[in-house]
Amino acid sequence: MRAESKIIDVDSKDLRIFLEIGFFLAESGRMEEALTVFKGINEMIGFCEPAWIGLGNTYTLLKNLDEARKCYQEILNANTQNPLAHALLGELLLLGGKIDEGLDHIEVAKRIDPSGYAGQLSRYLNALEKSRFFEKHQLRKEN
């Protein structure tokens, strides 16, 4: 799944433009085009964490959660310290009913970057837990 070597050299300014185009396409509902851009980035320059995030987010919008999970896991295989990949994978796992595993990923993300997205998500989940949301909705932690 991972592109191992780069085909062309792209400077950071150009890469940012490509990524912005991909995210714009996804936000505009042009999912197939967004997937093409994000896949193309990885094929052209090799492994690119933001492009994998874009792929995962686009697959999530398409409700293809298995492919989204693979994208976030691909990032974590290369960089276990990516807090955003941990947080996004944790969200997907929670949506899939894998409460313990999802919360574990969110906790890892919070430890890496407590003030970032994962920290905010963790505080929100803690509030839900205190309100007994998981218990009320039969979303108990699996044993």
Contacts in CASP RR format, 6 or more apart in sequence:
PFRMAT RR
TARGET T0000
AUTHOR 0000-0000-0000
METHOD contacts of the structure
MODEL  1
MRAESKIIDVDSKDLRIFLEIGFFLAESGRMEEALTVFKGINEMIGFCEP
AWIGLGNTYTLLKNLDEARKCYQEILNANTQNPLAHALLGELLLLGGKID
EGLDHIEVAKRIDPSGYAGQLSRYLNALEKSRFFEKHQLRKEN
1 70 0 8 1.000
1 74 0 8 1.000
2 42 0 8 1.000
2 47 0 8 1.000
2 74 0 8 1.000
2 77 0 8 1.000
2 78 0 8 1.000
3 42 0 8 1.000
3 43 0 8 1.000
3 45 0 8 1.000
3 46 0 8 1.000
3 47 0 8 1.000
4 46 0 8 1.000
4 47 0 8 1.000
5 46 0 8 1.000
6 44 0 8 1.000
6 45 0 8 1.000
6 46 0 8 1.000
7 43 0 8 1.000
7 44 0 8 1.000
7 45 0 8 1.000
7 46 0 8 1.000
8 44 0 8 1.000
8 45 0 8 1.000
9 45 0 8 1.000
10 18 0 8 1.000
10 44 0 8 1.000
10 45 0 8 1.000
15 41 0 8 1.000
15 45 0 8 1.000
15 48 0 8 1.000
18 37 0 8 1.000
18 41 0 8 1.000
19 41 0 8 1.000
19 50 0 8 1.000
19 51 0 8 1.000
19 54 0 8 1.000
21 37 0 8 1.000
22 33 0 8 1.000
22 34 0 8 1.000
22 37 0 8 1.000
22 38 0 8 1.000
22 54 0 8 1.000
23 34 0 8 1.000
23 54 0 8 1.000
23 57 0 8 1.000
25 31 0 8 1.000
25 33 0 8 1.000
25 34 0 8 1.000
25 37 0 8 1.000
26 34 0 8 1.000
26 54 0 8 1.000
26 57 0 8 1.000
26 58 0 8 1.000
26 61 0 8 1.000
29 61 0 8 1.000
31 58 0 8 1.000
31 61 0 8 1.000
31 62 0 8 1.000
34 54 0 8 1.000
34 58 0 8 1.000
35 55 0 8 1.000
35 58 0 8 1.000
35 59 0 8 1.000
38 51 0 8 1.000
38 52 0 8 1.000
38 54 0 8 1.000
38 55 0 8 1.000
38 58 0 8 1.000
39 51 0 8 1.000
39 55 0 8 1.000
40 51 0 8 1.000
41 48 0 8 1.000
41 51 0 8 1.000
42 48 0 8 1.000
42 51 0 8 1.000
42 52 0 8 1.000
42 55 0 8 1.000
47 78 0 8 1.000
49 75 0 8 1.000
49 78 0 8 1.000
49 79 0 8 1.000
49 82 0 8 1.000
49 85 0 8 1.000
52 71 0 8 1.000
52 72 0 8 1.000
52 74 0 8 1.000
52 75 0 8 1.000
52 85 0 8 1.000
53 71 0 8 1.000
53 72 0 8 1.000
53 75 0 8 1.000
53 84 0 8 1.000
53 85 0 8 1.000
53 88 0 8 1.000
54 71 0 8 1.000
55 67 0 8 1.000
55 68 0 8 1.000
55 71 0 8 1.000
56 67 0 8 1.000
56 68 0 8 1.000
56 71 0 8 1.000
56 72 0 8 1.000
56 88 0 8 1.000
57 68 0 8 1.000
57 88 0 8 1.000
59 65 0 8 1.000
59 67 0 8 1.000
59 68 0 8 1.000
59 71 0 8 1.000
60 68 0 8 1.000
60 88 0 8 1.000
60 92 0 8 1.000
65 92 0 8 1.000
65 95 0 8 1.000
65 96 0 8 1.000
68 88 0 8 1.000
68 92 0 8 1.000
69 89 0 8 1.000
69 92 0 8 1.000
69 93 0 8 1.000
72 85 0 8 1.000
72 88 0 8 1.000
72 89 0 8 1.000
72 92 0 8 1.000
73 89 0 8 1.000
75 82 0 8 1.000
75 85 0 8 1.000
76 82 0 8 1.000
76 85 0 8 1.000
76 86 0 8 1.000
76 89 0 8 1.000
79 85 0 8 1.000
81 112 0 8 1.000
82 112 0 8 1.000
83 108 0 8 1.000
83 109 0 8 1.000
83 110 0 8 1.000
83 112 0 8 1.000
83 113 0 8 1.000
83 116 0 8 1.000
83 117 0 8 1.000
83 118 0 8 1.000
84 109 0 8 1.000
84 117 0 8 1.000
84 118 0 8 1.000
86 105 0 8 1.000
86 106 0 8 1.000
86 108 0 8 1.000
86 109 0 8 1.000
86 112 0 8 1.000
86 118 0 8 1.000
87 105 0 8 1.000
87 106 0 8 1.000
87 109 0 8 1.000
87 117 0 8 1.000
87 118 0 8 1.000
87 119 0 8 1.000
87 121 0 8 1.000
89 102 0 8 1.000
89 105 0 8 1.000
90 101 0 8 1.000
90 102 0 8 1.000
90 103 0 8 1.000
90 104 0 8 1.000
90 105 0 8 1.000
90 106 0 8 1.000
90 109 0 8 1.000
91 102 0 8 1.000
91 106 0 8 1.000
91 121 0 8 1.000
93 99 0 8 1.000
93 101 0 8 1.000
93 102 0 8 1.000
93 105 0 8 1.000
94 102 0 8 1.000
94 103 0 8 1.000
94 106 0 8 1.000
97 139 0 8 1.000
98 142 0 8 1.000
99 134 0 8 1.000
99 139 0 8 1.000
99 140 0 8 1.000
99 141 0 8 1.000
99 142 0 8 1.000
100 141 0 8 1.000
100 142 0 8 1.000
103 125 0 8 1.000
103 141 0 8 1.000
106 118 0 8 1.000
106 119 0 8 1.000
106 121 0 8 1.000
106 122 0 8 1.000
106 125 0 8 1.000
107 122 0 8 1.000
109 117 0 8 1.000
109 118 0 8 1.000
109 119 0 8 1.000
109 121 0 8 1.000
109 122 0 8 1.000
110 118 0 8 1.000
110 119 0 8 1.000
110 121 0 8 1.000
110 122 0 8 1.000
112 118 0 8 1.000
113 119 0 8 1.000
128 134 0 8 1.000
133 139 0 8 1.000
134 140 0 8 1.000
134 141 0 8 1.000
END
